[in-house]
Amino acid sequence: MTNPLTPAQEAALVAAIKQAEVTTSGEIRVHLEDTCPTPEPLDRAAQVFAELGMHQTAQRNGVLFYLAWETRQFAVIGDAGINAAVPDDFWETTKETVLDQFRAGHYVTGLERGIRMVGEQLQRYYPYNAATDRNELDDSISFGDSAPPRP
């Protein structure tokens, strides 16, 4: 996959993830690939979620932002813990906030806003505990048709 982000854009997204995770035990990842190999991006997001081992967080509070860059397909998915905690319309509201920015051509801003929204919910339901919290998942963006992050 060709990385569609500039180094500054990639750094901004990683910084947004780190900032969102400062006040929570929750974990956020972003995965980008050229095209979605499944008809439904939510299905692919679930596959990538599993491939990245995101279901292995202690509190099942991982969240994945998935974007197929060339085909403009997007999904956001949360693990069982955070999914059970947030309001019923949270994922759809988050998705629409991100897509509103995408429609204007502001992809990084859209992802940053979505990450911030997720971070606020994770903080609410899974606050940071200095005694027990550790960064369970890599904050880097993963790329390509295979989920493991590139070196």
C-alpha positions in Angstrom: 0.0 0.0 0.0 1.1 3.5 -0.7 0.8 5.6 2.4 -1.6 8.5 1.6 -0.5 10.5 4.6 2.4 12.9 4.8 4.8 12.4 7.7 3.2 15.4 9.4 -0.3 14.0 9.0 0.7 10.6 10.3 2.4 12.2 13.3 -0.7 14.3 14.0 -2.9 11.1 14.0 -0.5 9.3 16.3 -0.4 12.4 18.6 -4.2 12.4 18.6 -4.3 8.8 19.7 -1.7 9.4 22.4 -3.7 12.4 23.7 -7.0 10.5 23.7 -5.3 7.6 25.6 -3.7 9.8 28.3 -6.9 9.8 30.5 -8.1 6.3 29.9 -7.1 2.7 29.9 -8.8 2.3 26.5 -6.9 1.7 23.4 -7.3 3.3 19.9 -5.8 2.2 16.6 -6.1 3.5 13.0 -5.8 1.2 10.0 -5.5 2.4 6.4 -5.4 0.3 3.3 -6.0 1.1 -0.4 -9.2 -0.9 -1.0 -11.6 -2.8 1.2 -11.5 -6.5 0.2 -15.0 -7.1 1.6 -18.3 -5.6 0.4 -18.9 -4.1 3.9 -16.2 -2.0 5.6 -17.5 -2.9 9.0 -16.8 -6.6 8.2 -13.2 -5.7 7.2 -12.8 -3.6 10.3 -13.8 -6.6 12.4 -11.2 -8.7 10.6 -8.4 -6.1 11.1 -9.5 -5.7 14.7 -8.9 -9.4 15.3 -5.7 -9.5 13.3 -4.3 -6.6 15.4 -5.2 -8.5 18.6 -7.3 -5.6 19.8 -9.7 -8.0 21.6 -6.9 -8.9 24.0 -7.1 -5.7 26.1 -7.8 -6.4 29.7 -11.0 -4.5 29.8 -12.1 -5.2 26.2 -12.0 -1.4 25.5 -10.1 -1.2 22.2 -11.5 0.9 19.3 -10.4 0.7 15.6 -10.8 3.4 12.9 -10.7 1.7 9.5 -10.3 3.5 6.2 -9.9 2.1 2.7 -8.3 5.1 1.2 -8.8 4.6 -2.6 -12.4 3.3 -2.3 -13.4 5.8 0.4 -14.9 3.2 2.7 -14.8 3.8 6.5 -15.9 2.1 9.7 -15.3 2.5 13.4 -15.6 -0.5 15.7 -15.3 -1.0 19.4 -14.7 -4.1 21.5 -17.3 -5.6 23.7 -16.5 -3.6 26.8 -16.7 -0.1 25.3 -19.6 -1.2 23.0 -21.7 -2.2 26.0 -20.9 1.1 27.8 -21.5 3.8 25.2 -24.9 5.1 24.2 -26.7 3.2 21.4 -26.1 5.9 18.8 -22.5 6.6 19.7 -20.8 4.7 16.9 -23.1 6.1 14.3 -22.7 9.6 15.6 -18.9 9.2 15.6 -18.9 7.8 12.1 -21.0 10.7 10.8 -18.8 13.3 12.5 -15.8 11.7 10.7 -17.6 11.3 7.4 -18.7 15.0 7.5 -15.0 16.0 7.5 -14.2 13.4 4.8 -16.8 14.8 2.5 -15.0 18.1 2.8 -11.7 16.5 2.0 -10.4 16.8 5.5 -9.4 13.2 6.2 -6.9 13.8 9.0 -9.2 16.3 10.7 -12.1 13.8 10.5 -10.1 11.0 12.1 -8.7 13.4 14.8 -12.3 14.4 15.7 -13.4 10.8 15.8 -10.4 9.9 17.9 -11.2 12.7 20.3 -14.9 11.6 20.6 -13.8 8.1 21.3 -11.2 9.2 23.8 -13.9 11.2 25.8 -16.1 8.1 26.0 -13.2 5.9 27.0 -12.2 8.4 29.7 -15.8 8.4 31.0 -16.2 4.6 31.2 -12.5 3.5 31.5 -10.6 6.3 33.4 -6.8 6.1 33.6 -5.5 4.4 36.7 -1.8 5.1 37.3 -1.3 2.0 39.4 -2.6 -0.4 36.8 -2.7 1.2 33.3 -0.3 0.4 30.6 -0.3 1.0 26.9 -1.6 -2.4 25.7 -1.6 -1.7 22.0 0.8 0.1 19.7 -0.3 3.7 18.9 1.2 3.7 15.4 -1.0 3.6 12.3 -1.2 0.2 10.6 -1.2 0.1 6.8 -1.9 -2.2 4.0 -3.8 -5.3 3.2 -2.3 -7.1 6.2 -3.0 -5.7 9.6 0.4 -5.8 11.4 2.0 -2.3 11.6 4.8 -1.6 9.2 8.3 -1.2 10.6 
